[in-house]
Amino acid sequence: MNIWLSGYRSYELGVFKDNDPKVTVIKQALRKELINLLDRGLEWVLTGLQLGVEQWGIEVCLELKSEYPQLKIGALVAFSNFGQQWQEVNQSKLVQLKSQVDFFGEVSKNPYRSPQQLRNYQNFMLSHCHGALLVYDPEFEGKSKYDYQVLKEREDLNLILIDMDQLQNEAELYQEKVQRENDY
């Protein structure tokens, strides 16, 4: 089974540093869902390399590989010059993650030219996955709304949403854990 993992960009969540507690909470939520999927036969996680949920998802998958060696990670981008305009630190992280995944590919070998490349990317993901795991809440729109809308219409794909309520629950669990650690 293959899933498409995506969700909010970091700036949409107000996250500008990797050590932001929101990142820990999101990774914790992703980890739980991915373990559930791995126990049900997940083999490949396909994702992009957008700053935010996609990169954090790759990091979680890389951590899970020691427990689930069958897990494979495919990172795909819509066009060849993806991330070229990013700050140097983000470009370095992009290069690092590309080197750690099991497969990296470009849906279009051309630099960005038109929104059609983004639709081609979306169609590629839809045709190569059995479902999707999105960190997204329709009440708090972001760029993932386009993926959410098309996934919602596809009865043949299993859509798993990690919404704001789930993230709030994870945040509370995280706070309890931190409090217990501080009490000792």
MARMARMI-189142 format. One record per residue: x, y, z of N, C-alpha, C, CB in turn. Coordinates in steps of 0.02 Angstrom, whole numbers. Atoms other than C-alpha are relative to their C-alpha. Glycine has a CB too. Layout:
REM MARMARMI-189142
n.xx,n.yy,n.zz,ca.xx,ca.yy,ca.zz,c.xx,c.yy,c.zz,cb.xx,cb.yy,cb.zz
X,Y,Z,X,Y,Z,X,Y,Z,X,Y,Z;
...
REM end
This chain:
REM MARMARMI-189142
n.xx,n.yy,n.zz,ca.xx,ca.yy,ca.zz,c.xx,c.yy,c.zz,cb.xx,cb.yy,cb.zz
42,-59,0,0,0,0,45,62,0,-48,0,61;
-36,-64,4,61,175,-44,-46,56,23,25,13,-73;
39,-59,-18,3,338,33,37,63,-21,-15,1,75;
-24,-67,15,24,519,-15,-4,40,65,-41,34,-59;
-2,-39,-62,78,624,134,11,73,-17,57,-26,48;
-7,-71,13,52,811,130,-36,39,56,-29,19,-69;
34,-42,-49,-18,957,228,26,71,-2,9,-29,69;
-16,-71,-5,14,1132,286,74,14,-12,-20,26,68;
-68,-26,4,170,1230,241,17,29,68,7,53,-58;
-20,-24,-66,270,1286,391,-25,71,14,76,-2,7;
21,-69,-12,228,1470,368,-75,5,12,19,44,-60;
72,0,-11,41,1428,364,-17,-15,73,-34,-51,-46;
9,17,-71,61,1363,541,38,47,46,22,-72,13;
-39,-47,-40,172,1506,599,62,-33,29,-42,28,56;
-60,35,-23,322,1388,616,58,24,-42,-9,-77,-5;
-58,-26,36,489,1465,572,66,-29,25,2,75,5;
-60,33,-26,610,1357,673,-16,-74,11,25,33,66;
11,72,-9,632,1168,681,-14,-20,72,60,-38,-26;
10,18,-70,629,1172,871,-65,28,29,59,25,42;
66,-24,-22,454,1249,879,-39,-61,28,-39,35,-59;
39,56,-28,345,1139,993,-55,-25,-46,-31,21,66;
52,22,48,213,1134,854,27,-56,-44,-23,59,-44;
-30,52,42,334,1029,751,0,-67,37,73,19,-20;
1,61,-40,349,902,892,-70,-30,1,24,14,72;
69,23,-3,160,891,905,-22,-30,-67,-47,58,19;
19,25,67,135,870,717,36,-66,-14,17,52,-54;
-37,62,11,272,738,708,-29,-57,42,74,10,17;
30,50,-43,192,646,854,-65,-26,-31,-15,30,71;
63,20,33,23,645,763,14,-41,-63,-42,62,-17;
-18,38,61,104,588,600,25,-69,18,53,38,-40;
-28,64,-21,200,451,689,-55,-50,18,47,10,61;
55,45,-19,40,378,764,-38,-26,-61,-49,37,46;
37,20,60,-51,377,597,42,-46,-44,-23,61,-40;
-43,42,42,98,306,503,10,-69,30,68,34,-9;
-7,66,-31,122,166,629,-64,-41,-11,14,6,77;
63,33,14,-62,123,611,-2,-26,-72,-60,47,14;
-2,21,70,-41,117,422,53,-54,-12,14,60,-44;
-52,52,8,121,17,434,-24,-67,25,64,21,37;
27,62,-27,32,-112,540,-54,-30,-46,-29,12,69;
51,23,48,-97,-124,399,29,-10,-70,-57,49,-4;
-31,17,64,30,-150,259,30,57,-40,-49,-32,-41;
-31,-56,36,99,21,213,71,-18,-21,0,63,45;
-68,12,26,253,5,102,35,65,-19,-4,-46,-60;
-30,-62,25,282,175,21,-38,61,26,2,-1,-76;
27,-66,-13,254,352,82,28,45,-55,19,27,73;
-19,-47,53,255,472,-65,-18,70,23,-35,-18,-68;
11,-68,-23,272,655,-27,41,48,-42,17,8,74;
-41,-52,31,340,818,-91,54,20,49,-43,61,-21;
-54,-24,-44,478,918,-11,-15,71,23,68,-3,-36;
19,-67,-24,380,1074,38,22,8,73,-76,12,-7;
-15,-16,-69,436,1160,197,-63,-9,41,28,74,7;
58,12,-42,320,1101,334,-15,-74,5,-61,37,-27;
22,68,-12,220,941,347,36,-51,-43,-75,-6,-11;
-33,48,44,301,858,197,71,-16,24,2,26,-72;
-68,13,-25,479,879,262,-2,-33,69,41,65,3;
5,32,-66,427,837,441,-22,-73,-7,-49,39,45;
22,68,12,339,683,373,58,-45,-22,-54,-1,-53;
-59,38,21,500,626,288,43,-16,61,41,39,-53;
-40,11,-60,593,649,452,-30,-54,45,7,65,40;
33,52,-40,464,543,544,10,-68,-32,-76,15,8;
-10,64,35,475,408,411,71,-26,7,-16,9,-75;
-70,21,-9,664,406,423,11,-29,70,48,60,-12;
-4,27,-69,648,379,612,-33,-68,5,-32,49,50;
38,63,-3,521,239,585,34,-57,-36,-69,11,-28;
-32,53,39,633,144,464,38,-50,43,48,32,-49;
-35,48,-42,731,66,607,-48,-53,28,36,37,58;
51,46,-25,571,-13,675,-37,-36,-56,-49,37,45;
38,25,58,491,-41,504,44,3,-62,-66,41,-10;
-47,-4,56,629,-81,380,-32,-6,-69,52,-55,8;
35,5,65,501,-117,243,-24,67,-26,-59,-48,6;
25,-66,19,452,67,240,47,32,-50,-8,45,62;
-38,-35,52,508,159,85,-29,71,-6,-4,-37,-69;
20,-70,6,503,348,58,16,24,-71,36,44,54;
-10,-30,66,478,428,-112,-15,74,5,-45,-33,-52;
9,-72,0,501,615,-127,-2,24,-73,57,36,40;
9,-24,68,437,697,-285,-14,74,1,-56,-38,-36;
14,-72,8,433,877,-343,-32,11,-68,65,42,8;
38,-13,60,326,956,-477,42,24,-59,-53,51,14;
-42,-29,53,468,1040,-574,72,0,22,-24,73,-16;
-72,11,-11,657,1039,-589,33,51,46,35,1,-65;
-34,-50,-41,703,1202,-502,-35,11,68,5,66,-38;
36,-5,-64,599,1166,-346,47,19,57,-35,-68,15;
-38,-21,-58,665,1256,-192,58,47,-15,26,-59,35;
-57,-41,20,791,1358,-290,-2,71,30,3,5,-76;
7,-68,-26,723,1523,-221,3,2,77,-65,31,-24;
-1,2,-73,733,1465,-39,65,27,29,-11,-73,24;
-60,-20,-36,855,1530,90,49,-59,2,-18,25,72;
-53,52,3,1020,1436,99,-11,-57,50,67,32,14;
10,52,-51,978,1343,260,-56,-48,-22,-18,31,68;
55,43,24,815,1278,182,22,-40,-60,-61,41,-16;
-27,37,58,905,1230,21,45,-58,24,40,47,-47;
-44,53,-27,1033,1131,124,-42,-57,27,45,28,56;
43,52,-27,894,1038,214,-33,-39,-57,-55,31,45;
29,32,59,813,1001,45,49,-51,-29,-19,52,-53;
-51,45,28,975,926,-21,11,-60,46,67,38,-10;
-10,54,-49,998,824,139,-57,-50,-4,5,29,71;
57,45,2,821,752,133,-2,-40,-66,-65,38,9;
-2,35,65,837,711,-53,49,-58,2,18,48,-57;
-51,52,-3,992,609,-12,-20,-58,46,66,29,23;
18,51,-49,904,511,127,-60,-43,-20,-15,33,65;
59,38,20,746,452,38,20,-58,-46,-51,46,-35;
-13,58,43,732,290,-58,-7,16,-74,-47,-57,18;
9,-20,69,676,376,-216,-13,75,-2,-59,-39,-33;
13,-70,13,682,555,-278,-14,8,-74,59,45,23;
15,-12,70,602,614,-438,-33,67,-12,-45,-54,-26;
32,-62,22,539,764,-534,-54,-19,-50,52,50,-33;
54,16,46,369,749,-616,11,34,-67,-68,20,30;
-19,-36,61,425,880,-742,75,15,3,-42,66,-9;
-73,-14,3,608,895,-794,14,73,-17,34,-46,-52;
-7,-71,16,576,1078,-838,-6,42,62,-53,21,-52;
12,-46,-54,588,1227,-722,-73,21,1,46,63,-6;
70,-20,-5,424,1300,-662,-20,45,-58,-13,36,66;
26,-39,57,323,1365,-809,-73,18,8,10,-38,-64;
72,-13,-4,139,1351,-767,-32,-43,54,-34,-13,-67;
36,40,-50,10,1287,-642,-15,-71,-24,-65,35,18;
12,68,26,-14,1137,-757,50,-49,30,4,0,-77;
-49,45,-31,146,1065,-683,-23,-22,69,69,35,4;
26,18,-66,64,1070,-512,-57,-49,-6,-22,63,39;
55,48,12,-91,982,-580,28,-68,-21,-48,27,-53;
-32,63,21,22,851,-662,29,-36,61,55,13,-52;
-27,28,-62,108,824,-495,-57,-32,41,36,54,43;
57,26,-38,-60,803,-408,-27,-63,-33,-56,54,4;
25,59,35,-119,680,-542,48,-59,7,-10,16,-74;
-49,53,-10,43,582,-525,-10,-32,68,72,27,-7;
9,26,-68,19,566,-337,-65,-41,5,0,57,51;
65,34,-3,-164,517,-358,3,-68,-34,-55,43,-31;
-3,62,38,-121,382,-484,48,-52,29,18,14,-72;
-49,46,-29,18,305,-378,-13,-16,73,68,29,-8;
14,11,-71,-65,300,-207,-69,-31,11,4,66,38;
64,30,-20,-202,202,-121,-39,45,47,12,-68,33;
32,-46,-47,-240,344,-2,46,58,14,-19,-36,65;
-39,-59,-18,-179,503,76,-6,14,74,-23,61,-41;
-3,-24,-69,-128,566,247,15,74,-4,54,-39,42;
-8,-73,2,-155,753,260,-5,29,69,-53,31,-46;
7,-42,-59,-120,867,405,-34,63,-26,71,16,36;
40,-53,29,-260,983,357,-69,2,32,-6,-10,-77;
67,-10,-27,-422,1055,423,-36,47,-47,2,28,74;
36,-43,48,-550,1122,299,-23,66,29,-60,-37,-26;
20,-63,-31,-597,1256,425,58,50,4,-28,-13,71;
-59,-42,-2,-419,1324,418,38,-10,-65,45,-16,63;
-26,13,67,-378,1333,234,74,18,-6,-39,39,-51;
-70,-12,19,-203,1327,165,8,-27,-71,49,-35,49;
-13,23,68,-121,1275,3,-23,-72,-12,74,6,-16;
21,70,6,-170,1094,37,-74,-7,-16,16,-38,62;
72,5,14,-352,1137,6,-12,-29,-70,-33,70,5;
8,27,68,-327,1094,-179,6,-76,1,52,31,-48;
-8,73,-6,-265,920,-134,-60,-29,37,66,-17,36;
56,23,-39,-401,900,-4,-63,-5,-43,-12,46,60;
60,-1,41,-538,947,-128,-2,-58,-49,-5,66,-38;
-1,55,48,-483,821,-258,-1,-68,35,62,5,-45;
1,64,-38,-452,684,-129,-69,-15,27,51,3,57;
67,9,-27,-624,710,-54,-47,-30,-51,-27,68,25;
43,24,55,-702,671,-223,17,-71,-22,5,46,-59;
-23,65,23,-605,510,-248,-22,-55,49,77,0,-8;
25,54,-43,-703,364,-175,48,-59,2,-68,-23,-25;
-47,57,3,-564,243,-225,61,11,44,21,-11,-71;
-58,-14,-42,-437,327,-109,-22,12,72,38,61,-27;
13,-9,-71,-434,321,80,33,65,23,25,-60,42;
-26,-64,-23,-415,497,150,0,2,76,-41,59,-28;
-7,-7,-72,-348,515,327,21,72,13,53,-51,29;
-14,-69,-18,-354,690,398,23,5,72,-62,44,-11;
-19,-21,-67,-259,753,548,-21,73,3,79,-11,15;
28,-67,-2,-362,906,588,22,37,63,-76,-2,-4;
-21,-41,-57,-343,1045,715,-21,-29,67,-30,71,-7;
20,32,-63,-442,950,847,49,-55,20,-71,-31,-7;
-49,52,-15,-322,803,834,67,31,21,11,-45,-61;
-63,-33,-19,-173,921,841,-5,29,70,18,55,-51;
9,-26,-68,-246,1002,996,6,-56,51,-69,35,6;
-6,58,-45,-264,830,1077,73,-21,8,-42,-59,-26;
-71,18,-3,-84,790,1032,40,51,40,29,-6,-71;
-34,-53,-37,-28,958,1102,-11,-9,75,-25,70,-22;
15,11,-71,-115,919,1267,40,-60,27,-75,-11,11;
-40,58,-20,-31,748,1275,73,19,7,-8,-58,-51;
-70,-23,-2,136,830,1238,12,42,63,17,41,-63;
-6,-42,-59,108,959,1376,1,-43,64,-57,51,4;
2,45,-58,64,821,1500,67,-37,8,-57,-51,-7;
-64,35,-1,223,727,1453,55,46,26,18,-26,-70;
-50,-48,-22,330,883,1475,-8,15,74,-5,66,-41;
13,-14,-70,248,919,1642,24,-58,45,-76,12,12;
-24,59,-39,281,740,1704,76,-1,3,-25,-65,-32;
-73,0,1,463,755,1650,28,54,45,25,10,-72;
-22,-54,-42,480,921,1740,-12,-14,74,-36,64,-19;
15,17,-70,403,847,1899,52,-47,29,-68,-32,5;
-50,48,-25,543,718,1910,68,30,7,5,-60,-45;
REM end
